[in-house]
Amino acid sequence: MRKHVFTFLLFAFAALSSFSQSGFIIEKDSVDTVYSYQFTPTVTLADSFYWTFGDGDSSFVTPAFHAYDTLGEYKACLTILDT
């Protein structure tokens, strides 16, 4: 089993509309929530995806949607397991 981990330091603010990082893409969600983002992996064939968003929340769903409560600095992380 191979494990790939990709991290990105996200500064949540309204002006961010899209950002590509090795391993995943972050896009401002179209929802009216100011700090809502869509996280999409650039790798599509894998056994599982695990997201952590740096604020205590996580998800196994991909693409993942996440809304931050406040402005801040968050370490978003994607862990991919592939056999």
BAFI-3210 file (N, C-alpha, C; in Angstrom, 3 decimals, decimal comma, padded with zeros to 6 digits):
// residues 83
n [1|2|3|4|5|6|7|8|9|10|11|12|13|14|15|16|17|18|19|20|21|22|23|24|25|26|27|28|29|30|31|32|33|34|35|36|37|38|39|40|41|42|43|44|45|46|47|48|49|50|51|52|53|54|55|56|57|58|59|60|61|62|63|64|65|66|67|68|69|70|71|72|73|74|75|76|77|78|79|80|81|82|83]
n.u [000,844|000,574|001,132|000,249|000,795|-000,408|-000,027|-001,281|-001,007|-003,550|-004,900|-007,718|-009,813|-011,977|-011,221|-009,840|-010,168|-009,445|-006,996|-004,199|-002,513|000,165|-001,167|-003,804|-006,655|-007,894|-010,871|-012,950|-016,093|-019,283|-021,351|-022,969|-021,583|-018,957|-016,370|-016,145|-015,068|-014,116|-012,461|-010,498|-009,017|-006,043|-005,306|-007,005|-007,465|-007,526|-007,557|-008,603|-009,477|-008,554|-009,338|-008,134|-008,868|-007,618|-008,926|-010,014|-012,022|-012,822|-012,886|-013,974|-014,970|-014,849|-015,048|-014,281|-016,196|-015,892|-016,501|-015,089|-015,243|-014,179|-011,897|-008,524|-005,519|-004,999|-004,074|-004,549|-004,923|-004,419|-004,664|-003,837|-004,600|-003,368|-003,418]
n.v [-001,173|002,181|005,430|008,746|012,062|015,309|018,701|021,984|025,328|027,281|030,458|031,677|033,750|036,141|036,895|034,847|032,823|030,613|028,039|026,110|023,355|021,081|017,979|018,691|020,820|023,963|025,675|028,542|028,091|028,185|028,810|031,163|031,462|033,029|031,957|029,455|026,544|024,391|021,363|019,547|016,563|016,107|013,679|010,909|008,153|006,162|004,312|005,405|008,618|011,087|013,942|016,670|019,743|021,633|022,903|021,192|019,724|017,045|014,869|012,128|012,263|013,012|015,241|017,442|019,624|022,521|024,789|027,498|028,985|031,464|034,082|033,123|031,165|028,080|024,659|022,699|019,317|016,508|013,073|010,272|006,944|004,149|001,033]
n.w [000,000|-000,857|000,420|000,059|000,894|000,845|001,514|002,274|003,073|003,964|003,703|004,733|003,054|001,527|-001,081|-002,373|-005,140|-006,662|-006,477|-007,223|-006,017|-005,535|-005,749|-004,989|-005,788|-004,861|-004,716|-004,593|-003,245|-004,819|-003,206|-001,039|001,322|002,935|003,491|002,166|000,555|-002,196|-002,356|-004,465|-005,528|-007,530|-008,299|-009,475|-009,432|-006,843|-003,747|-001,396|-000,052|002,229|003,903|005,834|007,355|008,889|010,903|012,674|011,477|009,178|006,235|004,190|001,725|-001,756|-004,485|-001,759|000,274|002,195|004,836|006,456|009,670|010,394|009,339|008,785|009,294|007,938|007,844|005,313|004,435|002,372|002,317|000,520|-000,119|-001,756|-003,276]
ca.u [000,000|001,304|000,453|000,699|000,239|-000,229|-000,503|-001,335|-001,344|-004,623|-005,310|-009,113|-010,280|-012,991|-010,667|-009,321|-011,181|-008,955|-005,575|-003,779|-001,376|000,512|-002,034|-005,210|-007,056|-008,823|-011,664|-014,005|-017,383|-020,254|-022,309|-022,774|-020,754|-017,741|-015,144|-016,503|-014,168|-014,181|-011,140|-010,562|-007,698|-005,586|-005,204|-008,383|-007,526|-006,950|-008,481|-009,325|-009,040|-008,873|-009,051|-008,232|-008,968|-006,840|-009,757|-010,607|-012,946|-012,213|-013,849|-013,536|-015,676|-014,110|-014,420|-014,749|-016,630|-015,690|-016,665|-014,401|-016,054|-013,550|-010,631|-007,431|-004,501|-005,378|-003,258|-005,375|-004,092|-005,042|-003,935|-004,358|-004,121|-003,441|-002,789]
ca.v [000,000|003,452|006,548|010,044|013,141|016,635|019,729|023,338|026,320|028,098|031,669|031,844|035,119|036,204|037,165|033,629|032,202|029,313|027,845|024,746|022,918|019,705|017,019|019,072|022,153|024,632|026,684|029,187|027,480|029,150|029,113|032,521|031,462|033,777|031,160|028,107|026,113|023,030|020,746|018,475|015,966|016,005|012,240|010,408|006,722|005,801|003,530|006,275|010,003|011,598|015,374|017,424|021,133|022,505|023,498|020,092|018,966|016,162|014,263|011,066|012,519|013,804|016,435|017,832|021,010|022,894|026,207|027,948|029,924|032,780|034,292|032,530|030,358|026,684|023,701|021,685|018,153|015,386|011,819|009,333|005,575|003,462|-000,285]
ca.w [000,000|-000,904|001,064|-000,429|001,705|000,266|002,441|001,769|004,083|003,400|004,402|004,318|002,868|000,475|-002,413|-002,992|-005,990|-007,110|-006,258|-007,493|-005,213|-005,858|-005,075|-005,013|-006,230|-003,958|-005,410|-003,816|-003,522|-005,330|-002,141|-000,522|002,515|002,611|003,592|001,738|-000,513|-002,721|-002,428|-005,457|-005,745|-008,911|-008,514|-009,502|-009,172|-005,556|-002,931|-000,463|000,121|003,555|003,993|007,084|006,929|009,757|011,957|013,431|010,636|008,186|005,320|003,290|000,468|-002,727|-003,917|-000,429|000,451|003,593|005,158|007,658|010,451|010,486|008,651|009,536|008,645|008,124|007,119|004,671|004,117|001,678|002,389|-000,477|000,031|-003,022|-003,166]
c.u [000,889|000,455|001,075|000,029|000,600|-000,772|-000,449|-001,720|-002,325|-004,903|-006,722|-009,457|-011,137|-012,404|-010,138|-010,408|-010,746|-007,456|-005,252|-002,508|-001,070|-000,371|-003,499|-005,407|-008,049|-009,544|-012,703|-015,320|-018,368|-021,333|-021,989|-021,942|-019,391|-016,493|-015,398|-015,683|-014,459|-012,744|-011,247|-009,167|-007,332|-005,357|-006,624|-008,496|-006,780|-008,000|-009,258|-008,661|-009,453|-008,394|-009,082|-008,105|-008,269|-007,633|-010,471|-011,587|-012,182|-013,306|-013,183|-014,151|-014,777|-014,952|-015,062|-015,136|-016,477|-015,832|-015,945|-015,258|-015,497|-012,344|-009,544|-006,479|-004,800|-004,469|-004,180|-004,473|-004,941|-004,125|-004,617|-003,741|-004,385|-002,742|-002,244]
c.v [001,235|004,539|007,839|011,113|014,472|017,651|021,101|024,261|027,299|029,289|031,972|033,320|035,168|036,340|035,912|032,986|030,819|029,234|026,382|024,452|021,491|018,756|017,395|020,512|022,708|025,701|027,264|028,557|028,555|029,510|030,489|032,598|032,064|032,892|029,697|027,722|024,688|022,546|019,534|017,889|015,978|014,548|011,680|008,929|006,397|005,033|004,396|007,645|010,438|013,045|015,819|018,892|022,127|023,196|022,435|019,254|018,129|015,546|013,152|011,240|013,325|014,029|016,799|019,306|021,352|024,397|026,497|029,005|031,343|032,863|033,611|031,769|028,901|025,794|022,600|020,539|017,080|014,179|010,846|007,962|004,825|002,115|-000,741]
c.w [000,000|-000,273|000,560|000,424|001,054|001,257|001,777|002,908|003,468|004,298|003,924|004,238|001,609|-000,922|-003,106|-003,835|-006,463|-006,856|-006,494|-006,713|-005,644|-005,059|-005,066|-005,437|-005,227|-004,765|-004,456|-004,232|-003,965|-004,311|-001,570|000,753|002,171|002,574|003,224|000,505|-000,947|-002,872|-003,352|-005,654|-007,233|-009,288|-008,473|-009,169|-007,886|-004,774|-001,951|-000,386|001,521|003,640|005,441|006,685|007,851|010,843|012,781|012,632|009,628|007,324|004,524|001,900|-000,466|-003,970|-002,589|-000,434|001,920|003,758|006,473|008,347|010,428|009,562|009,455|008,658|008,966|007,290|006,591|004,226|003,434|001,796|001,428|-000,215|-001,265|-002,878|-004,495]
res [m|r|k|h|v|f|t|f|l|l|f|a|f|a|a|l|s|s|f|s|q|s|g|f|i|i|e|k|d|s|v|d|t|v|y|s|y|q|f|t|p|t|v|t|l|a|d|s|f|y|w|t|f|g|d|g|d|s|s|f|v|t|p|a|f|h|a|y|d|t|l|g|e|y|k|a|c|l|t|i|l|d|t]
***
